[in-house]
Amino acid sequence: MAISGDLEPGGARTSAEYVVLLRRLKERSGLTYRQLEERAAERGDVLARSTLADVLRRDALPRAEVVAALVRACGPEEDVAEWLAARERLAEGERLAGAERAERAERPEASGGDDVPESDRVPESDRVPDVGRVPGTGRAPEDEAAEGRAAEGEAAGGGRTRTVPLTPLVALASLGTVVLLVIAAVVLLPDGERTGDSKGADPEASMNPAATPLAAGPTPGWSRVRPVGAPTLCLTDGEARVDGDTKTVAVQRPCTEAVPPRTYLQRESDGLYVIKWDHPDHGAACLTVLDGGPFHGMLEPWPWKACRGGSTAQRFRIEPAPGGGTDHWRFRPAQDAEPLCVGIRESAEDPDGSQGSDKAGAVVVAQRCTVQDANGQVFIIEPE
């Protein structure tokens, strides 16, 4: 059925074709971006003109709420269902295509990858290192150490290795020496540095990211992240608006609308995590804590593909939430000396606004860690 004139969104075969139809819809309305924003507001929708201009400039599939607001602003309400149905069909096709790409990308790891195209291979930075092997050798550390000891013995013995068994008396003497050395080390240590001694300890150390030892974190891989305070919502991308400006940042939205992008937790060699997003149109991105400006503290994936190795603004401690379940976690940015935790803030424009929200579209932000209402800073992490 033709709607919105002779425009037929159901005939779009790709995201690009769908956006072309949206552009034509906007052109036929004869309305400017500002007028469309005003008409959307009159109907209870949010359609920032900068967001709309960005959507119509790209070939990526727009979010459902943007499509609905634009169609309502341009024409009759009954047209919205057809546009959304066409969008959902294309989104499902992209999800299936993304799953196929991910499956192909995992095959080289199992088969050696000799006959897999380079474009389909998993990037080296995304591969989980084998922590039980010595880099560059594929061998276990104990094997390397044993070989090193054998080589030293050969060098000292003219090419032959001679093993001298320890007698019980020698072994006992060696053990006694070790015990004496340990006792001496404990006696000579300053009071504040002895194990279990609280003298000289910093009472804030448990909340200081730089002082707190890294705890065992969640399993790396494709994941879904849900706020404990709003378990039907998932972390994904969305628009935040502050003082008339808009920016794509991390928000919470219904889990049924959260993909794309997909979320990948990558554990670094130092135990910190990078939160990667993968989008079928934009590629890979790393969530980055913004420092300064009207969007201070929010988490931005833009510019896409700008994952900077070693950037503390893109690295997080993921720790078990105090008193929570085994799948309850707290994210703490690595870049800040003060104890900050990732949480949910209902209003993007109120930096001192409420912590925690069950509202779809509430922004994800780095804020001071709290004890009261801590569920606003606790997340459920589960495999995708």
Number of C-alpha atoms within 10 A of each C-alpha: 8 12 16 20 9 9 15 16 23 18 12 18 13 17 21 15 16 23 23 17 19 21 17 13 19 21 12 12 15 11 14 12 17 14 13 24 22 18 20 21 15 11 11 10 18 17 23 22 19 15 20 21 12 12 19 19 12 14 16 18 23 19 18 15 12 17 21 20 23 22 24 19 24 21 16 11 12 12 16 18 12 17 22 19 14 18 24 16 14 19 21 13 15 20 17 12 13 17 12 11 14 14 12 16 19 15 15 17 12 7 10 9 16 8 8 14 11 11 8 16 17 17 10 8 10 14 13 13 13 10 10 11 15 14 12 6 9 10 12 14 15 12 11 13 11 10 12 12 11 15 15 13 16 14 11 11 11 8 12 13 15 11 8 6 8 10 8 9 9 11 12 11 10 12 11 11 11 11 10 10 10 10 10 11 10 13 10 9 11 11 14 13 13 14 9 7 11 12 11 10 11 11 9 11 13 12 16 17 21 15 12 12 12 14 12 11 16 21 13 16 18 16 18 21 20 23 26 21 19 20 14 15 23 25 26 26 24 20 17 22 17 13 9 10 14 17 17 17 24 25 27 29 23 18 16 9 16 20 21 20 21 20 25 22 21 22 24 17 10 7 16 21 24 26 20 24 24 20 19 16 15 14 11 21 23 26 24 28 27 19 13 9 7 16 23 14 20 28 25 24 24 17 14 17 15 13 19 12 10 10 12 16 19 25 26 26 24 26 18 20 19 12 7 15 10 11 13 22 24 25 21 27 26 23 17 16 12 16 20 23 27 24 27 33 29 21 19 24 16 10 15 10 12 13 20 23 20 19 16 16 24 22 28 28 27 23 22 14 18 15 8 8 12 18 22 24 30 27 28 21 21 15 13 11
